[in-house]
């Protein structure tokens, strides 16, 4: 998945495939030394878990998280969850150089592939 995202978004800053339950990075890559996608994976898994808890508290049982966008002054951090919500792809891009729609589409396609491969392994 990481190589596919790199091929489609070569200007990305960092990418990781993350297991939500453990917060472990299953695969990661960074093009800049200041972003450690493995560390970010752990913290972003907590963001997902807290959002899932908030949704449960709000009794939003018929809703699922598709993605989470965090907008910084010069970066976009995007978390795209698989359909079953057990993994996500974490992407960091420069907000001035990246089209958000294209980035979301790349992650949507890769999350579907991740879901397919996870289903085959089960």
C-alpha positions, 0 to 999 in steps of 0.5 A: 500500500505504501508503495502504491500511495508513493507512486500516485502521490510522489510529493507526499511528506509521509504515509503509514498503514496503521492497525487501530487496536494496537496503534502499530504501524504496519508499513511506513515511509517518510520523505522528511526527517521531521515526520516519524510516521511510526510515532504518528501512527500511535497517536493517530490511532488514539484519535480514531479510538476516541472518535469511535467512543464519541460516536458510541456515546452519541448513539451513532451506531448507523454511522462509520468514520470514512476519514479524518482530516486535520488541517495544519498551517502548511500540512494536511494530515488525512486518516482514511479508515478501511470499511470495517474500521480496523486499519487506516492509511495515514497521509501527510501532504503539503497543503499548498502543493496537493489537491485534497480531492485527489489525495482522498481518492488515492486513499479511498482506492488504497483503503479498499485494496487494504480491506480486500487483502485483510479479508484474504488473510482472515 
